[in-house]
């Protein structure tokens, strides 16, 4: 028994350690840009709300379609009447009253009604088409929400990529400065450098370590932001598997893309569908100028049934079928005013489409210019790296030969750090510019 408890005590720490290791392993995740967008779309509360709007619009369409179908209603009631004298008749030449009908004090009404609209001045048909256009517009608008979420996730992904690369650059810079300290200390021992030269490099190391702290913090903040979009724990450690390669991609021609953007963008298609819905609203407003025709049927099972004389305390069934026609002959111009309002709403919708297209023109043009600028910066940054690396190499050689100062090496180190930072920023800026251009063109 003692051996059993000892084994159990030894096993518990192992199990706890295994659980902790598993939990830690679950907190790490390798992530591509495609997977990030997929997860962001899946967990987006904005898109979940868009789905609810679509379902509501579909329900509204089914509701308006149902108005074209026959309706069946049931009505029931009970009424207690006050007592009255019975209905009597006195034959001529006599004084005797004959009771023809006793009063019925308890009244029960059971009615089943069937109504079917025949012609409503195109009101019901236009209402159905209006609801259908609005439902389609809601679905198209959800594509815009999806594109916005995808762009936000891409921004967060590449911002984290930038933070990781800048941290790597700063870490390399710290390592390089530490190596310089060893070199300058060796030169000091050989009498080729002063203690002040060593202090200058140590000051540079402190500055680099300070920047390294900022770089680590930027990584953590960017990681939290991306995890928030992905809908997972904010402390999840992400390993990005997609490498920035957009510098090798050619943007589509501006002329061919502008027109396709004005037709493919969800905002334009949704606005056009809303305008069509508004046109159906005009037809619906004009329906009051037409007669309204419907047929109806009723089945009454009442006690007493008023159609059966004399009344009796029994349930009797009767039915009726009829056609109803109604027309508003004069309503002080209300129909005209409602029609004018609907037509003006269509004009507003047309103007809104024009404004949206103008905005798309500006957005696409700005995206093209931003991408071109980002690529130019990338070329400059790539050339700057070569120059800074060669400058540092030559400065180190001159320092070893005693023809350069330690401050020259410090300046060369800092110049290389700046060019590496510029290169990282330029690479990510190209990726972000490509993502914004794709969104501006209505591409997924």
VOGULO-203621 format. One record per residue: x, y negated, z of N, C-alpha, C in turn; residue in one letter. Coordinates in steps of 0.05 Angstrom, whole numbers, plus 5000, padded with zeros to 4 digits. Layout:
BEGIN
XYZXYZXYZA ...
REM end
This chain:
BEGIN
501750245000500050005000501749755000X 503949755016505749525017507049484989X 507749704977508949684950506949564930X 504449614934502349514916502149204919X 502149114945501948824949504448684940X 506748804944509248684934509148654904X 508248854890508048844861506148634852X 503948614867501948414860503048134863X 504548094885505747834890507747754869X 509147954859511147904838509747854811X 507447974807505947954782504547684779X 503547574801502047324800503647094788X 506147044797507746834785508146874755X 508547124747508947184719506447114703X 504047184714501647114700501246814698X 501746674720501446384720503346264700X 505846364700507846254681506946304652X 505846544647504846604620502546434612X 500746374631498546204625499445914619X 501445824634502445554629503845544602X 505345754596506745754570504745754548X 502545914551500445924530499145654527X 498545524550497345254549499145054535X 501745074542503644894529503844944499X 503845204492503945274464501445164449X 499145164462496745074450496744764446X 498544624461498644334459500444244436X 501644424422503344354399501844444374X 502244284353500644334328502144234304X 502444404284503544324259501344224241X 501743994229499543864215500443744189X 498843814167499343684141497343464138X 497843294118496043064113493243164105X 493143384089490543484081488943604105X 490343744122489043854146488143634164X 489743424167488943194184486343064174X 486243024148483742904136481343084141X 481743344137479543534141478543534170X 480443534189479643524217478343264225X 479443044214478342784220475442754210X 474942854186472242844175470343024191X 471343254200469643444215468943334242X 470743184255470243094282469142804283X 468842674260468042394261465242354271X 464942184290462242114300460741934280X 462241784264461041624244459641794223X 461042004214459842184194457542354206X 457742414232455542554245453042374245X 453442114250451241934249450141904221X 451941914201451041894173449342144166X 450142374176448542614171445742584183X 445542464207442942424219441242224201X 442542024190441141834172440041984147X 441742164137440842314113438442484120X 438542624142436342794150433742634155X 434142394167431742214171430642124144X 432342054125431441974099429942194084X 431042444086429642674074426942714087X 426842684113424242714127422242504118X 423242254113421442044103420442114075X 422142234059421242314032419042524033X 419442724050417442924053414842814065X 415042614082412642484093411042344071X 412442184054410942044033409842234012X 411242444007410242643988407642773998X 407542814025405242944037402742774034X 403042504031400742334028399242384002X 400442513982399142583957397442833959X 397742983981396343233984393843204000X 391943383998389443364013389943384043X 388443244058388643244088386143374100X 386643534120384443674134384443594163X 382243484173382043384200379643514214X 379943534240377743644257377043434278X 374543414283373543224303371443354320X 371643334345369643444363368843244385X 366443264395365643084416363143174430X 362743064454360343124470359242864481X 356542824480355342584490352842664506X 352542554530350242594547348542344545X 345942384536344042164532342242134557X 341241884560339341834581336641954573X 335042014593332342144588330441934576X 328942024556326941854543324342024540X 322241884533319642024529319842194504X 318542424504318542594480317042464457X 317642554433316342444410313542584407X 311342424408308642534408307042424384X 304842564379303042484357300142534366X 298442324363295642354370293942374345X 292742594340291142634316288842434316X 287942344292285642154291283142284302X 281642124317279042214328279342364354X 281842384364282242534389283942364407X 284042444432285742304451288042484461X 288142714449290242894458292842834444X 295042814459297742774449299143034444X 300043064419301543304412304543234413X 305943394428308843364430310143484405X 311243314388312643414364315543484369X 316843344387319643404392320443314420X 321643494435322643434461325443294457X 326043094474328642964472330943154478X 333043134463335443294468337543114481X 338143174506339943004521342843074518X 343443324511346243404508346843424478X 348843264468349543254440352443354436X 352743554419355343664412355943614382X 358243504376359043444348361643594342X 361543754321363943894311364043844281X 366243714271366343634243369043704232X 369043824208371543884193371443724167X 373543554163373543374140375943434122X 375443424096377543454076377543214058X 379943084055380242844039382442884019X 382042793994384042813973384042553957X 386342403957386442163941386642233911X 385142093894385142143866386741933851X 386241683857387641463845387941233865X 390441153869390940943889392440703877X 392040663851393440443838396440483837X 397340743836400140823835401640763861X 400140723883401340663908402840903919X 401441133919402741373931405041473915X 404741473888406941573871409441393873X 408941123874411240943877412540963904X 410841013925411941053952413741293953X 412841513940414541753939417141703925X 417041573902419541513887421341323903X 420141133916421640943932423141093955X 421741273968423041423989425241603978X 424841713955426841883942429341723935X 429041483924431341323917432841243943X 431341173964432641093989434141334001X 433041573999434441804009437041853993X 436941833967439341863951441441653957X 440541403962442341193969443741253996X 442241354015443341424041445541644038X 444941834021446942044016449541934004X 449141753984451441633971453041463991X 451541314008452941144028454641314047X 453741564052455341734069458041794057X 458241794030460841834017462741604023X 461641364024463341134032464341164060X 462641254078463441304106465641514107X 465341714090467341934089470041824079X 469941654058472341534048473741354068X 472141204084473241034104474641194126X 473341414134474541594154477141714144X 477041804119479441934107481841734107X 481241484099483341274098484341214126X 482641204146483441154173485241374183X 484641624177486241854185488941844171X 489041774145491541754131493241534143X 492041314150493641094162494841184188X 493241324205494241424230496541634226X 496141804206498142004200500841884192X 500741694173503241574163504441384184X 502841264201503941104222505441274242X 504441514247505941704265508441794250X 508241844224510541924209512741714210X 511841454207513741234210515041224237X 513441254258514441244285516541464290X 515941704280517841924284520441874269X 520241774245522641714229524241494242X 522941284252524441064265525741164291X 524341344305525641464329528141614321X 527941764299530241914290532541724283X 531841504269533941314262535241194286X 533641124306534741004331536441204346X 535541464346537141664360539841704346X 539841704319542341724304544141484310X 542941254313544441014318545741024346X 544241124366545441164393547741354392X 547341574378549441774376551941664363X 551541504342553741384328555241184345X 553841024360555140824377556740964399X 555641184410557141334430559741434419X 559741524394562141614381564141374377X 563041134371564740904369566040834395X 564540864417565740814443568140994448X 567841244441570141424445572541334427X 571941254403574041164385575440914395X 573840724404574940474414576440514440X 575540694456577040764481579740894475X 579741054454582341174445584240954435X 583140764420584840544410585740374434X 584140344454584940194478587240324492X 587040584494589240734507591840714491X 591540694465593840664447594840384446X 593440194459594239914459593339764434X 591439884419590539754394587839614398X 586739634422584139494428584239404456X 582639204462582439094489580039204504X 579939164530577639244546575139094537X 575538844528573338684519572038814494X 573738934477572739074453570939304462X 571739454483570239674493567539574504X 567539344518565139234530563139154508X 564139044486562338964464560839204452X 562239434449560939674439558939784459X 559639764485557839864506555339694507X 555639434503553239254501551439334478X 552739404455551239494432549739754438X 551039934454549740184462547240124479X 547539944498545239874515542839764498X 543539604478541439494461540139714445X 541739904435540640134419538940314437X 539740354462538140524480535540384487X 535640114488533139964493531140004470X 532239984445530540024422529540314421X 531140504430530340784430527940824449X 527740684471525440704489522940604474X 523240374460520940274445520040474423X 522040604411521440794390519941034401X 520741124424519341354437516441274444X 516141034454513440934461511640914436X 512840824414511340804389510341074379X 512041284383511241554375508841644392X 508941594418506841684436504241534429X 504341274424501941124418500741214391X 502441254371501541344345500341624346X 501541794363500442064367497742064380X 497341894400494741864413492641774393X 493341584376491441484356490641694337X 492541854327491842064308490242284321X 490942364346489442564360486542474365X 486242224369483542114374481842154348X 482942094325481542144300480942434295X 482842614304482442894299480543024319X 479842884340477942994359479043204377X 481643184384482943374401484343234424X 485343384445486643244467488743044459X 488742814472490442594463493442664467X 494042854485496842914491497943134473X 496343234454497243444436499743354421X 501843504421504243444406503943524377X 504243334359503843384331506443404316X 506743604300509043634282508043594253X 508843384241507843314214509343474193X 507843624177509143794157509143674129X 507743454125507743324099509843104098X 511543114077513742924074512842714054X 513442464059512742244041514042284014X 512442293993513442333966512042153946X 510441963955508941803937510641623919X 513141593926514841423910515241543882X 514741803879515141933853512541933837X 510341833849507741843835507241583820X 506141613796505441373780502541313784X 501941053788499140963791497740963764X 495241023763493741013738493740723727X 493240693701493240433689491040253701X 491640003704489739813717487339783700X 487639763673485339713656483339943657X 484340193656482540423656481240463683X 482540383704481540433731479440243740X 479639993730477839783741474939853735X 474339933710471539993703470540243716X 472240443718471440693732470940643761X 472440453774472040393802469240263806X 468440093787465939953789463540143786X 464040373774461840573770462040803790X 464440873799464741103817464541033846X 465040783854464940713882462140773894X 461940893917459440963929457740713934X 459040483941457540243947455840153923X 457040183899455540093875453240283869X 453740543871451540733865449340703885X 450040663911448040633931446340383927X 447740163920446239913915444439933891X 445240083870443540113846441040283854X 441440483871439140643879437240483897X 438340303914436640133930435039943912X 436339843890434939673872432539813858X 433040073851430840223839428640263859X 429340303884427240333905425740073907X 427139843905425739583905423839553882X 424539653858422739633836420239803841X 420440023854418140183861416440033882X 417839873898416339703918414639503904X 415539393881413839213866411339353856X 411639593846409239743836407339803859X 408439863883406839923906405239673915X 406539443913405139193921402939133902X 403239193876401139133856398739333858X 399039543873396939743874394339633886X 394439423901392039303913390239183892X 391239143868389539033846387839243833X 388339493839386939713826384839833845X 382839963835380940103852382240343865X 381240413889382240643904380040853903X 380741093892378841303888379741553903X 377841673918378441923932375942093934X 376242343938374042533942374242643970X 371842703981371842804008369643014012X 370043184031368143384038368043414069X 365643454080365343484109363643724115X 364243854136362544074146361944004175X 359443984181358543914208357144144222X 358044204245356744414261356044294288X 353544174289352744004311350344124326X 350144034350347844104367346943854382X 344743734373343043804350344143694324X 343543804302344443704276342243504266X 343143254262341243044255339843084228X 340943254211339643304186337343504188X 337043634209334943824213332843704232X 330443684222328243574237326043784241X 324743784264325343624287327943724301X 329243554315331743624329331243864347X 333244034350333044264367335744314380X 335644434404338144484419339544734409X 340444724385341844944372344044834354X 346244984351348344914333347544994304X 347444794287346844844259349044724241X 349644864220351744764202350644644177X 351744414169351044284143353644174131X 353544124105355944014092355143794072X 357243644064356843444043359443404028X 359143324003361443263985360943003971X 363042833969362542573957365042453945X 364742243929366842083917366741803928X 369041703936369241433947370841253929X 369741023923371140823907371140553922X 373440433924373640173937375539993922X 375039733923376739543909376739283923X 379139173927379338913940378838693920X 376538563921375838363901377138093906X 377538023931378737763937380037773965X 382537713967383937713993385737463996X 384937243982386336993985389237003976X 389737163955392437163943394537333958X 393637493977395537653992397037843974X 395637973956396938163938399038023920X 398337793910400237643894402837563909X 402337483934404737403950406437653957X 405137873963406638113969408238213944X 407038183920408438253896410838073891X 410437813896412637623893414937693912X 414337763936416337833955417938073946X 416538273936417838523926419638453902X 418738283884420338213860422838053869X 422537883888424837733898426937913912X 425938123925427738313937429338463916X 428138513893429538643871431738463861X 431138203858433138003849435437993869X 434838003894437038003915438738253912X 437438483906438938733903440738713879X 439838593857441538553833443938383839X 443438163854445637993862447638133880X 446638303898448338453916450138643900X 449038763879450738943862453038783850X 452338543840454438373828456538293848X 455738233872457738163893459438403900X 458238643901459838873907461938933886X 461138903861462938943838465238733839X 464538493845466638283847468538353870X 467538443892469238533914471038763906X 469938943891471539173882473839083863X 473238893846475338783828477638673844X 476938513865479038403882480538623897X 479138813908480439023924482239193907X 481339273882483039433865485539273857X 485139023849487438863841489438833864X 488438773888490238753911491739013916X 490339233913491539493918493739553898X 493339483873495339523853497839343859X 497339093866499538913872501139003897X 499639103917500939203941502639443935X 501639623918503139863911505639783895X 505439603876507739513861509839383879X 508939223898510739093916512139293934X 510639493944511739703961513939863946X 513439923921515440073906517939903901X 517539643896519939473892521539463918X 520139433941521639433967523039693971X 521839913962523140173966525740193950X 525740093925528140093909530339933923X 529539693933531539523946532639663971X 530839793987531739924011533540164005X 532940313984534740533977537440443968X 537540223954540140113947541640003971X 540139883989541339774013542539984031X 541340224031542540444047545340514037X 545540544011548140613999550240404006X 549440154004551339934010552139934039X 550139964057550739954086552440194094X 551940424083553640664090556540624081X 556840514056559540474046560940254062X 559440044070560539834086561539944113X 559940114126560740234152563240404149X 563240564127565640734123568140574120X 568040364103570440194099571240054124X 569239954140569839814164571239994185X 570340244187571640434205574440494196X 574940514170577640564160579440324167X 578440084163579939844170580539824199X 578539904216578939894245581240084253X 581240334241583340524248586040424239X 586140264217588640154207589439894221X 587739804239588339564254587939304239X 586339304218585839064203583038964206X 581439084224578639004229578239004259X 576338834267575638814296573339004303X 573039054329570739214337568139084331X 568038824331565538684325564738734296X 566738774278566038844251564639114249X 565439304265564139564266561339534277X 561039374298558439324310556439204289X 557439014274555838884254555039084232X 556939254224556439454203554439664213X 554639744239552739934250549939814250X 549739564258547139434260545939394232X 547639334212546639314185545539574174X 546939794181545940054172543340124186X 543040054211540540094226538239944212X 538739694205536639534192535839654165X 537839744150537139854123535640114126X 536340284146534840534150531940474159X 531740264176529040184185527340084161X 528639924145527239824121526440044102X 528140244099527540464081525140624092X 525140674118522840824130520340664126X 520440404132518040244129517040244099X 519040224081518240214052517040474043X 518040704052516940964045514140994054X 513640924079510940944090509040744077X 510040504071508440294058507440394031X 509140544017508340653991506040853995X 506341024015504241224020501641094027X 501740884044499340744052498040594028X 499840484011498740333988497440523969X 498540763965497340963948494541043959X 494441093986491941173998489740953995X 490540703999488640483996487740453967X 489540493948488840483920486840703912X 487340943922485541163916482741103927X 482640993951480040923963478740703947X 480340503937479140283922478040383895X 479340593884478440703858476040893861X 475340953886473141143891474041433888X 476641483890477641763889477741883916X 477442153917477542293943480442383948X 
REM end
